[in-house]
Amino acid sequence: MHRYTSHMSGIISGMADELALGEVRLALSLLVMLMCFIGGAMHSTG
């Protein structure tokens, strides 16, 4: 699979890799995943 197994650092590193490879749509989907994580964290602490 060649994918990262860590959570946030893996998503951010994956975004950078996909952008470097020119895979903008995949990088944007990883950005959505990151925003969902941040939104969930904010919701659960509020």
Beta strands, then each sheet from edge to edge (+ up, - down):
end
